[in-house]
């Protein structure tokens, strides 16, 4: 192509086309991936894969439904994920496909993300962090572990809500001159007596 015809607009368009074609070119490049970084999201995931020499062979956005079918086509490799919502589920599913999953804390990945934060750079940073031995992995929770954690979180929320309601009730009663000591047990004992006094006109 004549260099004089390479306007900024044309170069930009050519680069976009190349970025779309490159992940699909030849097909065999997919088989060369040794480390894959995945930036997870609700609907669209960003993938960044490199070969044994660290050369990029895959940089691609895929939908949520395409992730597992795509990974099923790859030979066993190291897959890096950032520990966040849903990451333990994806770690378990990807492990079932024969891959080795390295789950990492966000603060451990951050130093490897270059430039402004984008999905593509995040995936690249995750890929780099996964290949670093000094980055410690986060233990992958089983479904049973997550079930237990969920129960504990729900119980903790219920306890906080109960305490807030008890304190609110003590505050309202205090406006009417009725003082109830602190403690959920004391509130429970006081309520029937307060209701009885109200029914008998003693309040």
N, C-alpha and C positions, 0 to 999 in steps of 0.2 A: 504494500500500500504506500502511496505517495505520502511522505511525512508531512507535507504541507496541508494535507487533507485531514490530519489527526487533530481535529478541534477538541477542546475540553469536553464538550457534550458528547461527541462521538466516542472518545476514550472512555467516558463514564458508562455509556451504554454497553461498550464492548466488555468492560470489566464486570458489569452486572451479568451479562450473558455467560461469561467465563465462570463466574462464581456458581451459576446454576448448573452448567454443564459438567464442571470438574468432578463433583461427587459421583456422577454417573458414568464418567468416561471409562471405557474398557471393562468395567465390572470387576476386574481382577484386583483393583486397588483395595476394594473392600476386604479382600482376603489377607491383605498385608497389615491390617490394623492390629497393633499389640496393646495400645492403651487408648481408651475412649472416655472422654469427659462428657457428662450429660447435665445440662442445666434444666431442671424439671420445672414445670409450671402446671396450671390447671388444664390447658388445652394444647398449647404448642411447646414442644421441647426443642432445645438446641443441642446438636451433637458436634463434637470435635474429636476426630480420631487421628492418631499418628502411628507411623511404622516404628520398627526397631531402632532406626536412626534418628527418630524424633521429627521426621518430615511429615507435614500434614497431608493426609490422604482423604480426609472427609471433614467437611464443614457444612452442616445441613440442618435445616429446620424441618421437623416432622410433627404430625399431629399425635395426640395421645394414643390413638388407636394403632398408629403405625410403628410405635416404639418397639414393642415386643416382637412382631413379625420381622422387623429389620434386624434386630439383635439375634434372632434365631438363625439368620443367614450367615452370621459372622463366626469365624473359628473362635475357640475359647481365648479370651483376652482379659486384661485388667480394665474394669469399668469403675470410674470415679464418680461419686455422687456427693453432693453437699447435704449434710444432715438438716432436714427441714420437714415441713408437713408432708406426709405421704412418702418420704424417702425410704422408710423401713419397708413399706409395702413393695416399692419398686426394687429394693435390694433383694428381697426374698424372691420375687418373680424372676429377676435377671439371673440370680444364682441358680435357679431351676434350669436355666438354659445352658448351664455349664461354664458360665463366666465367673471370674473372681471379682467380687464387688468390694470396693474400698469406700466406706462411708466416712466423711470428714466433717469436722466442725467448721462453720462459716469463717470463724476467725483464723483458722489454719489455712483456708483457701485464699483469703483476701490478699495476702502479700504477692500472690502469683497472678492476680488480675491486673493487667496493664491498661492504662488510659482510663477514659470514662467508662462507667458501668453500662454494658450492653449485654444482651443474652449471648451473643457470639463470644465476647471477651470473657464472660463468666464461664462458659463451657470450656474455653481454651485454658483459663486459669485452673479450673477443676481438673482438667487433663494433666496439666503440669504438676499440680499438687499431688495427684494420685501416683505419679511416677517417682516422687521424692520419698526415700525411706524414712527421713526424719519427721515427716508428717504422720502423726499417729492416727490410726483408724478409730472410728467410733463403733462400738459393738452393735451388731444388727439384732434388733429385738424380734423375737418370734411373735406369732399372732397371739399366743397365750400370754406372753409378757405384756403386749399392748393392751389386751383385755384387762389385765390386772391393773395396769397404770390408769386406764380409763375409769375403772371402778373407784380407785383411790381419788382421782381428780373430781369425780362426781360427788363422792362423799365429802371431800374437802369443801366443795362449793355449797353443799347442803348445810354443812356445819356453819360456814360463814353467814349464810342467809338466815339460819335459825338464830345465830347470835345477834345479827343486825335487827331482826324483828323483836327479839327479847329486849334489846336496849331501847328500841323505839317505843315499845309498850311501857317500859319503865319510865321513859320520858313523858309520855302522855299521862300516865297515872300521877306522876309528880306534879303536873299542872293542876291536879285536883286534890293535892295534899296527901296523896297516898304514896308512901315511900316503900319501894321493894328493894331489898339487898341485891347486890350483884350475884350472878351465877344462875345458869339455866335451871338448876335443881330448885333453887329458892323461888324463882319465878313460877315454876310449875306448881309448887306448894301454895304460893300466894294467890294465884288466880282463882281457885275454887272459893277461898275464904273471902276474897274481894267481891266476887259475884254474889255470894251468900249475904254479905253485909249490904250490898246494893239492893237485893231483893227484899231484905228486911227493913230497908229505909235507914240503915245506920251510916250511909255515906252521903 
